[in-house]
Amino acid sequence: MFNRSILIVLVIALAAGLGLVASQRWFGRNDAPPRPELQTVRLFPQARELPPFALQQSDGTQLVPGELHGHWTLVFLGFTHCPDVCPTTLADLSRAQKEWEALPEARRPRVLFVSVDPERDSPDRIGEYAAFFHRDTLAATADIPSLEAFARSLSLVFMKVPGPDGAPEDAYTIDHSAALAVLDPEGRMAGVVQAPLEPAAIAADLTALTGEVLQ
């Protein structure tokens, strides 16, 4: 028979083992790959799945969740009549895109510009607008209910603002989030980049997330 001292040691060892298992489940597995240190991308503790969506791309094809798999993606809401925030943001993002152009296309980060002004922004128009800043920028839009649901799933907002009294009906503007949503290679909402944007930091962070190294 075990004596009392040995039994106590065994109980303590068992308790310690159970505590180690619990701590690994609570704080994460010890063998989980560490997250890279990031400068401007803020990742959430847990990425979240997006509800189904369908946007119309500039080439006329549909953009559905599966299309965004395999790449880290930055999503920006805007519109082509935007006087300041949109062109400034896309210009900043184009500088980041130029820094990661040398990365393999299969893993290269993506930028998705989503127009929240379908009344004035046709697929052709948004395609030309996005490509003016960088040829790799994806562009898409949809009807207002679909856009509202998509924006809400990314914790982003937009709102139509009428023009001044007496102005033409199409002289409205649109208030919208200036932040970028960050989607992981599984198409989940993984984080955010807040304005003001720093192109070099964005390029470094997205490259680090892909596991690649800029030359």
C-alpha positions as CSV (number, residue, x, y, z in Angstrom):
1,M,0.0,0.0,0.0
2,F,1.0,3.6,-0.6
3,N,2.0,5.4,2.5
4,R,0.3,8.7,3.3
5,S,3.2,10.9,2.1
6,I,3.3,9.3,-1.3
7,L,-0.4,9.7,-1.7
8,I,-0.2,13.4,-0.9
9,V,2.6,13.8,-3.5
10,L,0.5,12.1,-6.1
11,V,-2.5,14.3,-5.3
12,I,-0.4,17.4,-5.6
13,A,1.1,16.3,-8.9
14,L,-2.3,15.5,-10.3
15,A,-3.6,18.9,-9.2
16,A,-0.6,20.7,-10.8
17,G,-1.1,18.8,-14.1
18,L,-4.8,19.7,-14.2
19,G,-3.8,23.3,-13.5
20,L,-1.4,23.3,-16.4
21,V,-4.0,22.0,-18.8
22,A,-6.5,24.6,-17.6
23,S,-4.0,27.4,-18.0
24,Q,-3.1,26.3,-21.5
25,R,-6.8,26.3,-22.5
26,W,-7.3,29.7,-20.9
27,F,-4.2,31.5,-22.1
28,G,-3.7,29.6,-25.3
29,R,-1.6,26.6,-26.3
30,N,2.2,26.9,-25.6
31,D,2.9,25.7,-29.2
32,A,0.6,28.3,-30.8
33,P,2.6,30.5,-33.2
34,P,3.3,33.9,-31.7
35,R,1.7,36.9,-33.3
36,P,4.1,39.3,-35.0
37,E,4.7,42.6,-33.3
38,L,2.5,45.1,-35.3
39,Q,2.8,48.9,-35.6
40,T,-0.6,50.1,-36.7
41,V,-2.8,47.0,-37.3
42,R,-4.8,46.2,-34.2
43,L,-5.9,42.6,-34.1
44,F,-8.8,41.4,-32.0
45,P,-8.3,38.7,-29.4
46,Q,-10.6,36.5,-31.5
47,A,-11.4,36.9,-35.2
48,R,-15.1,36.7,-36.0
49,E,-16.9,35.1,-38.9
50,L,-18.8,37.5,-41.3
51,P,-22.4,36.8,-42.2
52,P,-23.0,35.9,-45.9
53,F,-22.7,38.8,-48.3
54,A,-22.7,39.4,-52.1
55,L,-21.2,42.5,-53.6
56,Q,-20.8,43.4,-57.3
57,Q,-17.2,43.8,-58.5
58,S,-16.1,46.3,-61.1
59,D,-15.8,43.5,-63.7
60,G,-19.5,42.5,-63.1
61,T,-18.8,39.3,-61.2
62,Q,-20.0,38.8,-57.6
63,L,-17.7,39.1,-54.6
64,V,-18.7,36.6,-52.0
65,P,-16.9,35.5,-48.8
66,G,-14.9,32.7,-50.5
67,E,-13.3,35.2,-52.9
68,L,-11.4,36.8,-50.0
69,H,-9.9,33.6,-48.7
70,G,-6.2,33.1,-48.9
71,H,-5.1,36.7,-48.4
72,W,-5.0,39.3,-45.7
73,T,-7.4,42.1,-46.9
74,L,-7.9,45.7,-46.0
75,V,-11.5,46.9,-46.6
76,F,-12.3,50.6,-47.0
77,L,-15.7,52.2,-47.4
78,G,-16.0,55.3,-49.6
79,F,-17.4,56.8,-52.8
80,T,-15.9,58.3,-55.9
81,H,-17.4,61.8,-55.3
82,C,-15.6,62.0,-51.9
83,P,-13.6,65.2,-51.8
84,D,-10.9,64.4,-49.4
85,V,-10.9,61.3,-47.1
86,C,-11.3,58.7,-49.9
87,P,-8.6,59.9,-52.3
88,T,-6.2,60.5,-49.5
89,T,-6.8,57.0,-48.0
90,L,-6.5,55.2,-51.4
91,A,-3.3,57.2,-52.1
92,D,-1.9,56.1,-48.7
93,L,-2.9,52.5,-49.4
94,S,-1.3,52.6,-52.8
95,R,2.0,53.5,-51.3
96,A,1.7,50.4,-49.0
97,Q,0.7,48.3,-52.0
98,K,3.8,49.4,-53.9
99,E,5.9,48.2,-51.0
100,W,4.5,44.6,-51.1
101,E,4.3,44.3,-54.9
102,A,7.3,41.9,-54.9
103,L,5.5,39.4,-52.6
104,P,4.1,36.3,-54.3
105,E,0.7,37.0,-55.8
106,A,-0.8,34.0,-54.0
107,R,-0.1,35.5,-50.6
108,R,0.1,39.2,-51.4
109,P,-2.3,41.4,-49.2
110,R,-5.3,42.9,-50.9
111,V,-7.1,46.2,-50.7
112,L,-10.9,46.2,-51.3
113,F,-12.6,49.6,-51.9
114,V,-16.4,49.3,-51.4
115,S,-18.5,52.2,-52.7
116,V,-21.4,53.1,-50.5
117,D,-22.9,55.3,-53.2
118,P,-24.5,52.9,-55.7
119,E,-26.8,55.7,-56.9
120,R,-23.8,57.5,-58.6
121,D,-21.1,54.8,-58.6
122,S,-21.5,52.2,-61.3
123,P,-19.2,49.1,-61.3
124,D,-17.3,50.6,-64.2
125,R,-16.8,53.9,-62.5
126,I,-15.5,52.4,-59.2
127,G,-13.2,50.1,-61.1
128,E,-11.6,53.0,-63.0
129,Y,-11.4,55.1,-59.8
130,A,-9.7,52.3,-57.7
131,A,-7.3,51.4,-60.5
132,F,-6.2,55.1,-60.8
133,F,-4.6,54.7,-57.3
134,H,-3.3,51.1,-57.8
135,R,-4.0,48.4,-60.4
136,D,-4.4,45.7,-57.8
137,T,-7.1,47.4,-55.8
138,L,-10.4,45.5,-55.8
139,A,-13.6,47.5,-56.1
140,A,-17.2,46.5,-55.4
141,T,-20.6,47.9,-54.5
142,A,-24.2,46.7,-54.0
143,D,-27.6,47.9,-53.2
144,I,-28.0,50.0,-50.0
145,P,-29.5,47.2,-47.8
146,S,-26.6,44.9,-48.7
147,L,-24.1,47.6,-48.1
148,E,-25.6,48.4,-44.8
149,A,-25.4,44.8,-43.7
150,F,-21.9,44.4,-44.9
151,A,-20.7,47.6,-43.2
152,R,-22.4,46.6,-40.0
153,S,-20.6,43.2,-40.0
154,L,-17.3,45.1,-40.1
155,S,-18.4,47.6,-37.4
156,L,-18.2,50.4,-40.0
157,V,-20.9,52.9,-40.8
158,F,-22.1,55.3,-43.5
159,M,-24.9,57.7,-43.9
160,K,-26.2,59.8,-46.8
161,V,-26.2,63.6,-46.1
162,P,-28.4,65.8,-48.3
163,G,-26.9,68.9,-49.9
164,P,-27.9,72.4,-49.0
165,D,-31.3,73.8,-49.7
166,G,-31.8,74.5,-53.4
167,A,-28.9,72.2,-54.4
168,P,-29.5,69.5,-57.1
169,E,-30.8,66.2,-55.9
170,D,-27.5,64.5,-56.6
171,A,-25.5,67.1,-54.7
172,Y,-25.5,65.0,-51.5
173,T,-22.5,63.7,-49.8
174,I,-21.9,60.6,-47.6
175,D,-20.4,60.4,-44.1
176,H,-18.6,57.1,-43.6
177,S,-16.0,55.5,-41.4
178,A,-12.4,56.3,-42.1
179,A,-11.1,53.2,-40.4
180,L,-10.0,50.1,-42.4
181,A,-11.4,46.7,-41.6
182,V,-8.7,43.9,-41.5
183,L,-9.8,40.5,-42.8
184,D,-7.7,37.4,-42.3
185,P,-7.0,34.7,-44.9
186,E,-10.1,32.9,-43.8
187,G,-12.2,36.0,-44.6
188,R,-12.9,36.7,-40.9
189,M,-13.0,40.1,-39.3
190,A,-9.6,40.1,-37.6
191,G,-8.8,43.7,-36.7
192,V,-8.8,47.3,-37.6
193,V,-6.5,50.1,-38.8
194,Q,-7.5,53.6,-37.5
195,A,-6.8,56.9,-39.2
196,P,-4.4,58.6,-39.7
197,L,-2.8,56.0,-41.9
198,E,0.9,55.3,-42.0
199,P,1.7,53.6,-45.4
200,A,5.1,52.2,-44.4
201,A,3.7,50.8,-41.1
202,I,0.7,49.2,-42.9
203,A,3.0,47.6,-45.4
204,A,5.3,46.3,-42.7
205,D,2.3,44.9,-40.7
206,L,0.5,43.2,-43.5
207,T,3.8,41.7,-44.8
208,A,4.5,40.4,-41.3
209,L,1.1,38.9,-41.1
210,T,1.6,37.0,-44.4
211,G,4.8,35.6,-43.0
212,E,6.8,37.1,-45.9
213,V,9.8,39.5,-45.8
214,L,10.1,42.7,-47.7
215,Q,13.2,42.9,-49.8
